Every structure is written in C-alpha cells, then in structure tokens.
C-alpha cells in the first residue's frame, strides 16, 4: 500500500510538471512572434531561476550550497542538458513551428528515455510503458503527418531545434533519475547549480552571437512573461519533476509529462490564436491515452493475474 501511494504521488508530481511546462509553450511562442531574441529569453529565465532558488536556499537550506567537486561535474552536465539543450532547443523550435508541431516533436523524448533507461539506468519498462511509448509515436504521426496539410514541409530549422530539445530532455530525465535514486544531490542543489552552469554557458553564447543591445529594449510585458516562465516553467516544474523521479522511473515520469501537449495546445488557442487542426487534436487524444497507460502501477498486472496458493485440507 505504501509503495502504491508513493507511485501515485510520483504520477501526480509528474502531472504537475507537465501542466507547468505546458505554460511555457504558448508564452514562448508569443515572445517569438513579437520578435524577442530567444537567447535573451533563455538567459534571463535562467538568471531568474538562480535568483529565486538561491534566495530560497539562503533562507531555508543553506547547507545545500556545499557540493563536492565530483557532484559539481554532474551538475555541469545536467546544466548542459537542461538549459543549453532543452531550453534552447525547445524555445528556438517555437520560433519556426506552431505550438502544436513543436510539442508533438518534443514528446518523442519519452521513447528515447525508455530506450536509454534500458541501457543506462537498467530499469526495464513495463508492458504498459512500452505500449504507451508506441501510442505516443502514433499520436505524433497522426498529429503531424496525416491529412491534406501533411504534405506541407515543416521548416528544417524548427525540426532540428526540436530534436536538440528531445536529446536534452531524455538525457536530463535519465541523469535526474540516477541522482534521485542514489540521493547524492539535493533537489535544491540540482536546480540551483544546473542553472548556474547552464547560465554561464548561455552568457558566452549570447555574448559571441547576438550581443546585449536588445536587453534594454525589452518591455515590461516581456519581462513579466519571462518571469512567469522562470517561476512556473522552471522552479515549480523542476522541483516537481525531480521529486517525482524519487518515486517513479524516468520512463514513467516522461510519459506522464506528455500532458504538456494538451495544456500547451489549449493555451495556445487562446493566447496566440493558433487553433490546432483536427489531426493535431486526434494525435493529442491518442497521447492522453498513453498518459493513462503510463500512470498504471508497474506491478498492476502481476497482482491481478497472480495465482493464489491453494491451501491443502488437513
């Protein structure tokens, strides 16, 4: 019973993560349509996360600032995967693609996580998780390659940036699961230092690519949108996601987070007036079914079909 409760706690936390990430897509798309430089958005988002998480640690858990050199190397890798790959890849894909298309590409990462989990974390997926992964692929196919609009080529740049985000998200899911299982780094240290290292990388990228002239030109509305991305899309989402990885596998967490697609497409319809097509809605529905499958406890079928030992009459 305790194990079952922990499983569903992990599922709820992963759902909270997916909903939080769902807010990122329409806000990022709106900023992209307004011509705001995405590198600037990523850098400021990372900076605000460092400030918010750092203040929390100063007030509540100052001991988590102390991290060994070996763990700092792990956090540096996590920062590359989360900030440099996932943040950058996904927000730049929104520059070229609609929210629906960007999210559908992004959520091929659960299958990548599943395959990586078998090799790296040695966690065998359940039958429900395997079926869920293929349902997600089916949903992606229906959403992107069905109907009369399927022949219209998507911008190659948007697809490539989306694949960068897929690699980053799968990598950070697997590494985060390993960190959570071994309990070697606290949740606060993970969020803080990964964003510190990722932010330093983004400073170098911005300095040598776009420069800093656009930062003073940001409007108050743009600052508010970036602050919302930081608070909900990063602080809340990553805190929930890392905690979820303590209770469920990286494969299960990444599958449940697919609820981001539904959240993102729904909000985009209101915010950026990009209504999803019937095929995108159908693909999203299939993906929701995949979430339900992924949420099942790993031993559900074993418990259901397990034979009860026959008692011998004396």
VENVEN-V850106 format. One record per pair of residues at least 24 apart in sequence whose ideal C-beta (glycine too) atoms are under 6 Angstrom apart, sorted by the first residue. I is the first residue (numbers start at 0). GAP is how many residues later the second one is. Records with the same first field share a line. If there is no record, write none. Layout:
BEGIN
I = GAP ; GAP
END
This chain:
BEGIN
3 = 293
5 = 241
6 = 290
8 = 238
9 = 234 ; 237 ; 238
10 = 245 ; 284
12 = 227 ; 230 ; 231
13 = 230 ; 239 ; 242 ; 243
14 = 241 ; 244
15 = 224
16 = 220 ; 223 ; 224 ; 240
17 = 239 ; 241 ; 242
18 = 244
19 = 212 ; 216 ; 217
20 = 216 ; 239
21 = 238 ; 241 ; 242
22 = 209 ; 210
23 = 205 ; 209
24 = 74 ; 78 ; 239
25 = 73 ; 241 ; 242 ; 245 ; 246
26 = 198 ; 202
27 = 63 ; 66
28 = 65 ; 70 ; 243
29 = 241 ; 242
30 = 194
31 = 62 ; 63
35 = 186
36 = 173 ; 177
37 = 53 ; 54 ; 57
38 = 167 ; 171
39 = 174
40 = 185
41 = 45 ; 46 ; 49 ; 160
42 = 159 ; 163
43 = 182
44 = 181 ; 184 ; 185
45 = 37 ; 149 ; 152 ; 153
46 = 152
47 = 182
48 = 146 ; 181 ; 185 ; 186
49 = 145 ; 146
51 = 183
52 = 138 ; 139
53 = 138
56 = 131
60 = 127
63 = 122 ; 124 ; 125
66 = 122
70 = 114
74 = 118 ; 119
75 = 121
77 = 97 ; 116
78 = 115 ; 118 ; 119
80 = 87 ; 90 ; 91
81 = 90 ; 112
82 = 115
83 = 114 ; 117
84 = 79 ; 83
85 = 79 ; 82 ; 83
88 = 72 ; 75 ; 76 ; 79
89 = 75
91 = 69
92 = 65 ; 68 ; 69
95 = 59 ; 61 ; 62
96 = 61
97 = 176
98 = 165 ; 169 ; 175
99 = 165 ; 176 ; 180
102 = 158 ; 161
103 = 36 ; 39 ; 40
104 = 57
105 = 56 ; 59
106 = 151 ; 154
107 = 58
108 = 57 ; 60 ; 61
109 = 26 ; 144 ; 145
111 = 58
112 = 57 ; 60 ; 137 ; 138 ; 141
113 = 137
115 = 54 ; 58
116 = 133 ; 134
119 = 54
120 = 53 ; 56 ; 57
122 = 126
124 = 126
125 = 172
127 = 165 ; 168
128 = 122 ; 165
130 = 162
131 = 123 ; 158 ; 161 ; 162
134 = 151 ; 154 ; 155
135 = 151 ; 154
137 = 148
138 = 144 ; 147 ; 148
141 = 137 ; 140 ; 141
142 = 136 ; 137 ; 140
145 = 133
146 = 132
172 = 77 ; 81
173 = 76
175 = 66 ; 69
176 = 68 ; 73
179 = 65 ; 66
186 = 55
189 = 52
190 = 47
251 = 42
254 = 39
255 = 35 ; 38 ; 39
257 = 29 ; 33
258 = 32
260 = 26
END
